[in-house]
Amino acid sequence: MTPTRDAQVISPADALSRLITGNKRFVYGTPRYGHDVTQAAATAGGQQPHSVVLGCIDSRVPLEAIFDQSFGSICVVRSGAHVLDRSLIGSVGFAVAKLGVSLIMVVGHKRCGAVNATVDALRAGTVSEGEVGYLVDQLAPAVREAGVDDPDAAEKAVRVHVARTVERLRLVGSLATAIAAGELRVEGAVYDLDTGWVEFLDQSEDQSAA
Protein backbone atom coordinates (compact mmCIF):
# COMPACT_ATOMS: atom_id res chain seq x y z
CA MET A 1 0.00 0.00 0.00
CA THR A 2 1.58 3.26 -1.13
CA PRO A 3 -0.02 6.67 -0.48
CA THR A 4 -0.55 8.78 -3.57
CA ARG A 5 0.81 11.84 -1.80
CA ASP A 6 4.53 12.57 -1.49
CA ALA A 7 4.80 12.76 2.29
CA GLN A 8 6.30 11.01 5.27
CA VAL A 9 4.35 7.89 6.14
CA ILE A 10 3.10 7.81 9.72
CA SER A 11 3.31 4.40 11.36
CA PRO A 12 0.22 2.77 12.87
CA ALA A 13 1.76 3.01 16.36
CA ASP A 14 2.49 6.72 15.95
CA ALA A 15 -1.04 7.37 14.68
CA LEU A 16 -2.50 5.61 17.71
CA SER A 17 -0.19 7.55 20.02
CA ARG A 18 -1.40 10.83 18.54
CA LEU A 19 -5.01 9.95 19.31
CA ILE A 20 -4.23 8.79 22.84
CA THR A 21 -2.21 11.88 23.74
CA GLY A 22 -4.76 14.13 22.06
CA ASN A 23 -7.54 12.65 24.20
CA LYS A 24 -5.44 13.32 27.30
CA ARG A 25 -5.03 16.98 26.29
CA PHE A 26 -8.79 17.20 25.74
CA VAL A 27 -9.66 15.69 29.14
CA TYR A 28 -7.07 17.75 31.03
CA GLY A 29 -8.30 20.99 29.48
CA THR A 30 -5.10 21.72 27.56
CA PRO A 31 -6.11 21.27 23.91
CA ARG A 32 -3.57 22.23 21.31
CA TYR A 33 -6.00 22.94 18.50
CA GLY A 34 -8.73 25.55 18.63
CA HIS A 35 -10.05 24.93 15.12
CA ASP A 36 -9.84 28.47 13.80
CA VAL A 37 -9.96 29.55 10.18
CA THR A 38 -6.20 30.03 9.90
CA GLN A 39 -5.71 26.33 10.55
CA ALA A 40 -8.27 25.52 7.89
CA ALA A 41 -6.49 27.74 5.38
CA ALA A 42 -3.11 26.22 6.20
CA THR A 43 -4.28 22.77 5.08
CA ALA A 44 -6.39 23.89 2.11
CA GLY A 45 -3.74 22.87 -0.41
CA GLY A 46 -3.53 19.24 0.67
CA GLN A 47 -3.98 16.80 3.49
CA GLN A 48 -1.86 14.29 5.36
CA PRO A 49 -4.22 12.45 7.71
CA HIS A 50 -2.76 9.73 9.91
CA SER A 51 -6.04 8.02 10.86
CA VAL A 52 -9.60 7.45 9.79
CA VAL A 53 -11.99 7.50 12.73
CA LEU A 54 -15.35 5.75 12.43
CA GLY A 55 -17.90 6.93 14.96
CA CYS A 56 -21.54 7.59 15.74
CA ILE A 57 -23.56 10.58 14.52
CA ASP A 58 -24.27 11.56 18.15
CA SER A 59 -23.83 15.33 18.47
CA ARG A 60 -22.12 14.88 21.84
CA VAL A 61 -19.19 13.02 20.29
CA PRO A 62 -17.26 15.44 18.03
CA LEU A 63 -14.39 13.19 17.02
CA GLU A 64 -11.87 15.87 16.08
CA ALA A 65 -12.43 17.52 19.47
CA ILE A 66 -12.22 14.48 21.73
CA PHE A 67 -8.92 13.50 20.14
CA ASP A 68 -7.73 17.13 19.92
CA GLN A 69 -6.72 16.82 16.27
CA SER A 70 -6.27 19.72 13.88
CA PHE A 71 -7.47 20.19 10.30
CA GLY A 72 -5.97 17.57 8.00
CA SER A 73 -5.10 15.12 10.79
CA ILE A 74 -7.96 12.62 10.69
CA CYS A 75 -10.66 11.52 8.28
CA VAL A 76 -14.03 11.14 9.98
CA VAL A 77 -16.71 8.65 8.94
CA ARG A 78 -19.97 8.63 10.91
CA SER A 79 -23.24 6.73 11.01
CA GLY A 80 -25.77 5.78 13.66
CA ALA A 81 -23.85 3.64 16.18
CA HIS A 82 -21.07 3.44 13.56
CA VAL A 83 -23.08 0.82 11.66
CA LEU A 84 -21.24 -0.22 8.52
CA ASP A 85 -22.63 -0.31 5.02
CA ARG A 86 -20.97 -0.45 1.62
CA SER A 87 -20.45 3.31 1.33
CA LEU A 88 -18.80 3.55 4.76
CA ILE A 89 -16.49 0.62 4.05
CA GLY A 90 -15.63 2.22 0.73
CA SER A 91 -14.89 5.52 2.44
CA VAL A 92 -12.58 3.82 4.92
CA GLY A 93 -10.88 1.95 2.10
CA PHE A 94 -10.38 5.21 0.20
CA ALA A 95 -8.71 6.82 3.20
CA VAL A 96 -6.32 3.90 3.47
CA ALA A 97 -5.55 3.42 -0.22
CA LYS A 98 -5.54 7.00 -1.46
CA LEU A 99 -4.65 9.09 1.60
CA GLY A 100 -2.29 6.64 3.24
CA VAL A 101 -3.79 6.56 6.73
CA SER A 102 -2.21 3.90 8.91
CA LEU A 103 -4.86 3.58 11.62
CA ILE A 104 -8.58 2.88 11.58
CA MET A 105 -10.16 3.74 14.93
CA VAL A 106 -13.72 2.58 15.65
CA VAL A 107 -15.29 4.67 18.42
CA GLY A 108 -18.47 3.71 20.23
CA HIS A 109 -19.86 5.74 23.11
CA LYS A 110 -21.81 5.22 26.29
CA ARG A 111 -25.58 5.84 26.34
CA CYS A 112 -25.85 5.36 22.58
CA GLY A 113 -29.41 6.05 21.47
CA ALA A 114 -29.36 3.56 18.60
CA VAL A 115 -28.13 0.77 20.88
CA ASN A 116 -30.74 1.66 23.51
CA ALA A 117 -33.46 1.56 20.87
CA THR A 118 -32.28 -1.88 19.79
CA VAL A 119 -32.34 -3.18 23.35
CA ASP A 120 -35.87 -1.83 23.82
CA ALA A 121 -37.05 -3.37 20.54
CA LEU A 122 -35.64 -6.80 21.33
CA ARG A 123 -37.02 -6.81 24.84
CA ALA A 124 -40.46 -5.79 23.62
CA GLY A 125 -40.39 -8.09 20.62
CA THR A 126 -41.29 -5.22 18.32
CA VAL A 127 -40.12 -4.68 14.76
CA SER A 128 -38.70 -1.30 13.75
CA GLU A 129 -39.39 -0.40 10.14
CA GLY A 130 -37.68 1.79 7.57
CA GLU A 131 -34.27 3.32 8.09
CA VAL A 132 -34.33 2.93 11.87
CA GLY A 133 -35.18 -0.72 11.36
CA TYR A 134 -31.96 -1.15 9.40
CA LEU A 135 -29.93 0.14 12.33
CA VAL A 136 -31.78 -2.12 14.77
CA ASP A 137 -31.20 -5.14 12.54
CA GLN A 138 -27.49 -4.39 12.33
CA LEU A 139 -27.13 -3.84 16.08
CA ALA A 140 -29.28 -6.76 17.20
CA PRO A 141 -26.47 -9.38 17.06
CA ALA A 142 -24.33 -7.33 19.44
CA VAL A 143 -27.24 -6.86 21.85
CA ARG A 144 -28.03 -10.57 21.80
CA GLU A 145 -24.36 -11.39 22.44
CA ALA A 146 -24.33 -8.97 25.37
CA GLY A 147 -27.55 -10.48 26.74
CA VAL A 148 -30.90 -8.86 26.00
CA ASP A 149 -32.17 -9.26 29.56
CA ASP A 150 -28.93 -8.17 31.22
CA PRO A 151 -29.53 -4.94 33.20
CA ASP A 152 -26.39 -3.52 31.58
CA ALA A 153 -27.22 -4.84 28.12
CA ALA A 154 -26.89 -1.48 26.38
CA GLU A 155 -23.48 -0.61 27.83
CA LYS A 156 -22.16 -4.11 27.18
CA ALA A 157 -23.59 -4.12 23.67
CA VAL A 158 -21.71 -0.93 22.80
CA ARG A 159 -18.41 -2.68 23.53
CA VAL A 160 -19.48 -5.83 21.71
CA HIS A 161 -20.55 -3.82 18.68
CA VAL A 162 -17.23 -1.97 18.59
CA ALA A 163 -15.36 -5.29 18.68
CA ARG A 164 -17.58 -6.76 15.95
CA THR A 165 -17.05 -3.70 13.75
CA VAL A 166 -13.28 -3.90 14.23
CA GLU A 167 -13.23 -7.56 13.27
CA ARG A 168 -15.42 -6.96 10.23
CA LEU A 169 -13.09 -4.25 8.96
CA ARG A 170 -10.03 -6.39 9.54
CA LEU A 171 -11.50 -8.97 7.15
CA VAL A 172 -12.04 -6.51 4.27
CA GLY A 173 -9.70 -7.68 1.52
CA SER A 174 -7.59 -4.60 0.88
CA LEU A 175 -7.45 -3.72 4.57
CA ALA A 176 -6.42 -7.25 5.53
CA THR A 177 -3.55 -7.03 3.06
CA ALA A 178 -2.31 -3.77 4.57
CA ILE A 179 -2.65 -5.20 8.09
CA ALA A 180 -0.61 -8.26 7.14
CA ALA A 181 2.10 -5.97 5.76
CA GLY A 182 2.26 -4.05 9.05
CA GLU A 183 1.10 -0.84 7.38
CA LEU A 184 -2.31 -0.61 9.04
CA ARG A 185 -4.00 -1.25 12.36
CA VAL A 186 -7.72 -1.40 13.13
CA GLU A 187 -8.55 -0.66 16.76
CA GLY A 188 -11.63 0.01 18.88
CA ALA A 189 -12.51 2.41 21.66
CA VAL A 190 -15.43 3.63 23.77
CA TYR A 191 -16.00 7.29 24.64
CA ASP A 192 -17.33 8.28 28.06
CA LEU A 193 -19.80 11.15 27.70
CA ASP A 194 -19.41 12.18 31.35
CA THR A 195 -15.62 12.31 31.68
CA GLY A 196 -14.39 12.84 28.13
CA TRP A 197 -12.06 9.87 28.36
CA VAL A 198 -11.65 7.50 25.44
CA GLU A 199 -11.05 3.93 26.57
CA PHE A 200 -8.91 2.15 24.00
CA LEU A 201 -9.99 -1.48 23.96
CA ASP A 202 -7.60 -4.41 24.07
CA GLN A 203 -5.55 -4.86 20.93
CA SER A 204 -5.19 -8.27 19.37
CA GLU A 205 -1.79 -9.93 19.49
CA ASP A 206 -1.37 -9.86 15.75
CA GLN A 207 -1.69 -6.07 15.69
CA SER A 208 0.23 -5.23 18.86
CA ALA A 209 3.39 -4.30 16.98
CA ALA A 210 3.73 -1.50 14.47
C-alpha positions in Angstrom: 0.0 0.0 0.0 1.6 3.3 -1.1 0.0 6.7 -0.5 -0.6 8.8 -3.6 0.8 11.8 -1.8 4.5 12.6 -1.5 4.8 12.8 2.3 6.3 11.0 5.3 4.3 7.9 6.1 3.1 7.8 9.7 3.3 4.4 11.4 0.2 2.8 12.9 1.8 3.0 16.4 2.5 6.7 16.0 -1.0 7.4 14.7 -2.5 5.6 17.7 -0.2 7.6 20.0 -1.4 10.8 18.5 -5.0 10.0 19.3 -4.2 8.8 22.8 -2.2 11.9 23.7 -4.8 14.1 22.1 -7.5 12.7 24.2 -5.4 13.3 27.3 -5.0 17.0 26.3 -8.8 17.2 25.7 -9.7 15.7 29.1 -7.1 17.7 31.0 -8.3 21.0 29.5 -5.1 21.7 27.6 -6.1 21.3 23.9 -3.6 22.2 21.3 -6.0 22.9 18.5 -8.7 25.6 18.6 -10.1 24.9 15.1 -9.8 28.5 13.8 -10.0 29.6 10.2 -6.2 30.0 9.9 -5.7 26.3 10.6 -8.3 25.5 7.9 -6.5 27.7 5.4 -3.1 26.2 6.2 -4.3 22.8 5.1 -6.4 23.9 2.1 -3.7 22.9 -0.4 -3.5 19.2 0.7 -4.0 16.8 3.5 -1.9 14.3 5.4 -4.2 12.4 7.7 -2.8 9.7 9.9 -6.0 8.0 10.9 -9.6 7.5 9.8 -12.0 7.5 12.7 -15.3 5.7 12.4 -17.9 6.9 15.0 -21.5 7.6 15.7 -23.6 10.6 14.5 -24.3 11.6 18.2 -23.8 15.3 18.5 -22.1 14.9 21.8 -19.2 13.0 20.3 -17.3 15.4 18.0 -14.4 13.2 17.0 -11.9 15.9 16.1 -12.4 17.5 19.5 -12.2 14.5 21.7 -8.9 13.5 20.1 -7.7 17.1 19.9 -6.7 16.8 16.3 -6.3 19.7 13.9 -7.5 20.2 10.3 -6.0 17.6 8.0 -5.1 15.1 10.8 -8.0 12.6 10.7 -10.7 11.5 8.3 -14.0 11.1 10.0 -16.7 8.7 8.9 -20.0 8.6 10.9 -23.2 6.7 11.0 -25.8 5.8 13.7 -23.9 3.6 16.2 -21.1 3.4 13.6 -23.1 0.8 11.7 -21.2 -0.2 8.5 -22.6 -0.3 5.0 -21.0 -0.4 1.6 -20.5 3.3 1.3 -18.8 3.5 4.8 -16.5 0.6 4.1 -15.6 2.2 0.7 -14.9 5.5 2.4 -12.6 3.8 4.9 -10.9 2.0 2.1 -10.4 5.2 0.2 -8.7 6.8 3.2 -6.3 3.9 3.5 -5.5 3.4 -0.2 -5.5 7.0 -1.5 -4.7 9.1 1.6 -2.3 6.6 3.2 -3.8 6.6 6.7 -2.2 3.9 8.9 -4.9 3.6 11.6 -8.6 2.9 11.6 -10.2 3.7 14.9 -13.7 2.6 15.7 -15.3 4.7 18.4 -18.5 3.7 20.2 -19.9 5.7 23.1 -21.8 5.2 26.3 -25.6 5.8 26.3 -25.8 5.4 22.6 -29.4 6.1 21.5 -29.4 3.6 18.6 -28.1 0.8 20.9 -30.7 1.7 23.5 -33.5 1.6 20.9 -32.3 -1.9 19.8 -32.3 -3.2 23.4 -35.9 -1.8 23.8 -37.1 -3.4 20.5 -35.6 -6.8 21.3 -37.0 -6.8 24.8 -40.5 -5.8 23.6 -40.4 -8.1 20.6 -41.3 -5.2 18.3 -40.1 -4.7 14.8 -38.7 -1.3 13.7 -39.4 -0.4 10.1 -37.7 1.8 7.6 -34.3 3.3 8.1 -34.3 2.9 11.9 -35.2 -0.7 11.4 -32.0 -1.2 9.4 -29.9 0.1 12.3 -31.8 -2.1 14.8 -31.2 -5.1 12.5 -27.5 -4.4 12.3 -27.1 -3.8 16.1 -29.3 -6.8 17.2 -26.5 -9.4 17.1 -24.3 -7.3 19.4 -27.2 -6.9 21.9 -28.0 -10.6 21.8 -24.4 -11.4 22.4 -24.3 -9.0 25.4 -27.6 -10.5 26.7 -30.9 -8.9 26.0 -32.2 -9.3 29.6 -28.9 -8.2 31.2 -29.5 -4.9 33.2 -26.4 -3.5 31.6 -27.2 -4.8 28.1 -26.9 -1.5 26.4 -23.5 -0.6 27.8 -22.2 -4.1 27.2 -23.6 -4.1 23.7 -21.7 -0.9 22.8 -18.4 -2.7 23.5 -19.5 -5.8 21.7 -20.6 -3.8 18.7 -17.2 -2.0 18.6 -15.4 -5.3 18.7 -17.6 -6.8 15.9 -17.0 -3.7 13.7 -13.3 -3.9 14.2 -13.2 -7.6 13.3 -15.4 -7.0 10.2 -13.1 -4.2 9.0 -10.0 -6.4 9.5 -11.5 -9.0 7.2 -12.0 -6.5 4.3 -9.7 -7.7 1.5 -7.6 -4.6 0.9 -7.5 -3.7 4.6 -6.4 -7.3 5.5 -3.5 -7.0 3.1 -2.3 -3.8 4.6 -2.6 -5.2 8.1 -0.6 -8.3 7.1 2.1 -6.0 5.8 2.3 -4.1 9.1 1.1 -0.8 7.4 -2.3 -0.6 9.0 -4.0 -1.3 12.4 -7.7 -1.4 13.1 -8.6 -0.7 16.8 -11.6 0.0 18.9 -12.5 2.4 21.7 -15.4 3.6 23.8 -16.0 7.3 24.6 -17.3 8.3 28.1 -19.8 11.2 27.7 -19.4 12.2 31.3 -15.6 12.3 31.7 -14.4 12.8 28.1 -12.1 9.9 28.4 -11.7 7.5 25.4 -11.0 3.9 26.6 -8.9 2.2 24.0 -10.0 -1.5 24.0 -7.6 -4.4 24.1 -5.6 -4.9 20.9 -5.2 -8.3 19.4 -1.8 -9.9 19.5 -1.4 -9.9 15.7 -1.7 -6.1 15.7 0.2 -5.2 18.9 3.4 -4.3 17.0 3.7 -1.5 14.5 
